[in-house]
């Protein structure tokens, strides 16, 4: 069971289509968001969640005060879950008279990045583990033109997969292992 951990929509359960998504565990998400909040990187930020799955990372940011979040997921069944989860978080925010522009995009990551012209402060990339490092490198390269100054990228990968080659313009600032999962913190 995946849930929103903190903020306005805290403890609400997220819809998670079986066998379609691999949501970031609550423990890892809590660690990520504790660090983001300590660095004051959520409140008022524009967030992009690539390979969104259930939308847990982007919707957690919405629950904690980001200005906008775009959830990108091409799998139709997962996208249906994201739309359900998006409605639940929006309802919680509206009850508190808070506004966050939450949008779901049913596209591939490459298609979205090639067509979109917005800018982001915080990006989550949590692809299925079978996605190649070559594809991740291509996504990171395409993402460079969509990053505000001092943007942060949180990249989640299998601990059995080496870190993808980083394009010029991105720097690895931290690497944290959680058993089978490793989280890379990147900045521009």
ZIRALIN-V145536 format. One record per residue. N is the residue number from 1. RES is the residue in one letter. PSI is psi in whole degrees, 0 to 359 (none if undefined). D_CENTER is the distance of its C-alpha to the mean C-alpha in Angstrom with 2 decimals. Layout:
N_RES_PSI_D_CENTER, N_RES_PSI_D_CENTER
This chain:
1_X_125_18.13, 2_X_141_14.58, 3_X_163_14.56, 4_X_132_13.12, 5_X_314_14.45, 6_X_179_15.37, 7_X_196_16.16, 8_X_320_17.93, 9_X_15_16.58, 10_X_142_16.87, 11_X_5_18.34, 12_X_140_17.83, 13_X_138_17.32, 14_X_142_14.74, 15_X_135_16.23, 16_X_100_15.40, 17_X_127_17.49, 18_X_140_19.44, 19_X_4_19.30, 20_X_328_16.62, 21_X_161_13.41, 22_X_80_12.81, 23_X_146_10.62, 24_X_132_9.74, 25_X_154_13.00, 26_X_320_13.72, 27_X_316_15.37, 28_X_317_12.61, 29_X_319_10.14, 30_X_318_13.23, 31_X_314_13.96, 32_X_311_10.70, 33_X_332_11.10, 34_X_318_14.82, 35_X_315_14.54, 36_X_317_12.36, 37_X_321_14.95, 38_X_327_17.80, 39_X_2_16.95, 40_X_48_16.61, 41_X_4_13.36, 42_X_308_11.95, 43_X_120_15.07, 44_X_6_15.66, 45_X_159_12.73, 46_X_123_11.25, 47_X_141_7.45, 48_X_128_5.94, 49_X_103_3.19, 50_X_143_5.74, 51_X_54_7.62, 52_X_334_6.10, 53_X_254_9.21, 54_X_346_10.00, 55_X_9_7.17, 56_X_318_7.46, 57_X_309_4.46, 58_X_320_4.73, 59_X_330_8.31, 60_X_318_8.90, 61_X_320_8.45, 62_X_317_10.77, 63_X_332_13.05, 64_X_8_13.43, 65_X_16_14.48, 66_X_161_12.22, 67_X_320_14.26, 68_X_155_12.10, 69_X_135_8.83, 70_X_126_8.75, 71_X_118_7.41, 72_X_119_8.90, 73_X_128_10.72, 74_X_341_14.33, 75_X_121_15.71, 76_X_319_17.86, 77_X_318_18.03, 78_X_320_14.30, 79_X_323_14.14, 80_X_319_16.99, 81_X_320_15.22, 82_X_316_12.27, 83_X_318_15.15, 84_X_314_16.89, 85_X_321_14.07, 86_X_315_13.51, 87_X_317_17.30, 88_X_315_17.49, 89_X_318_15.16, 90_X_319_16.99, 91_X_316_20.25, 92_X_319_19.59, 93_X_320_18.80, 94_X_325_21.89, 95_X_330_24.07, 96_X_7_23.39, 97_X_39_23.95, 98_X_151_20.59, 99_X_136_18.88, 100_X_125_15.33, 101_X_108_14.95, 102_X_121_12.48, 103_X_141_12.74, 104_X_135_12.02, 105_X_119_13.05, 106_X_67_14.87, 107_X_166_15.05, 108_X_158_14.50, 109_X_314_12.10, 110_X_317_15.39, 111_X_316_16.97, 112_X_311_14.36, 113_X_330_14.36, 114_X_339_18.15, 115_X_342_18.80, 116_X_148_16.63, 117_X_8_18.06, 118_X_174_15.81, 119_X_149_14.63, 120_X_150_11.54, 121_X_331_11.67, 122_X_129_8.21, 123_X_131_5.78, 124_X_131_3.09, 125_X_108_5.51, 126_X_72_6.65, 127_X_161_9.71, 128_X_143_12.78, 129_X_336_14.95, 130_X_351_17.64, 131_X_134_15.90, 132_X_156_18.12, 133_X_333_17.63, 134_X_315_19.44, 135_X_320_16.83, 136_X_316_14.09, 137_X_316_16.66, 138_X_318_17.29, 139_X_317_13.70, 140_X_320_13.63, 141_X_313_17.06, 142_X_330_16.28, 143_X_334_13.38, 144_X_321_16.00, 145_X_356_17.67, 146_X_12_14.68, 147_X_128_14.16, 148_X_164_16.09, 149_X_138_18.35, 150_X_28_17.00, 151_X_156_13.32, 152_X_137_11.12, 153_X_130_8.83, 154_X_111_7.53, 155_X_124_8.57, 156_X_131_9.45, 157_X_167_12.76, 158_X_142_15.96, 159_X_346_18.43, 160_X_354_20.98, 161_X_131_19.36, 162_X_159_20.18, 163_X_138_17.77, 164_X_156_17.59, 165_X_132_19.86, 166_X_135_18.32, 167_X_157_19.60, 168_X_133_21.92, 169_X_347_20.25, 170_X_143_17.48, 171_X_137_18.43, 172_X_120_17.36, 173_X_335_17.75, 174_X_153_17.17, 175_X_127_16.78, 176_X_127_16.63, 177_X_139_17.77, 178_X_67_17.41, 179_X_249_20.00, 180_X_354_18.65, 181_X_142_15.22, 182_X_140_14.74, 183_X_126_12.02, 184_X_131_12.77, 185_X_120_12.45, 186_X_150_13.35, 187_X_161_14.91, 188_X_none_17.01
